């Protein structure tokens, strides 16, 4: 049996209920109208996903910073030399 491909498949989502201030509700509704979104839920989903990306980016930046902070002076100089080499070999950034 074949499933029609014209039907839009949606990811499984959990229906939840949250209490928000009137100001937050008004803000979400304003954003929904401005973006011409189908629902406030879709706006909330975008906000949550953006916050997750920001958190992931911050975690990665912290990890990179911690890594470079942990290097000895000699290791830092070696990393710098490799960076200089890469800039000479690929002056356009490889693009």
C-alpha positions, -999 to 999 in steps of 0.1 A, spaced: 0 0 0 14 34 -10 10 65 12 1 96 -7 31 120 -9 9 150 -12 1 149 25 24 170 46 41 149 72 46 166 106 70 157 133 56 144 165 50 173 188 38 173 224 9 194 233 16 214 265 -1 242 284 19 271 299 8 302 318 22 335 304 18 371 313 -5 392 292 25 411 280 42 379 267 10 368 250 6 401 233 43 400 222 39 365 208 7 375 189 24 406 175 54 385 163 30 359 148 11 386 129 44 403 117 58 371 104 24 359 91 29 327 110 2 301 113 2 300 151 17 313 182 30 278 188 52 281 157 66 313 170 73 297 204 90 268 185 113 293 166 122 311 199 130 278 216 151 265 187 170 299 185 177 296 223 190 261 218 213 271 190 226 300 210 232 277 240 250 252 218 271 279 202 281 293 237 290 258 248 312 252 218 329 286 222 336 278 259 351 245 249 373 260 223 384 288 247 391 262 274 411 241 250 433 270 239 437 282 275 449 248 285 478 248 259 513 253 270 533 281 256 551 257 231 518 243 220 504 278 215 534 287 193 530 255 173 493 263 167 502 298 157 528 285 132 502 261 117 478 290 114 504 312 96 512 283 73 475 278 64 471 316 57 501 315 33 489 283 15 452 293 14 451 331 14 414 332 3 404 308 31 399 280 7 370 296 -11 
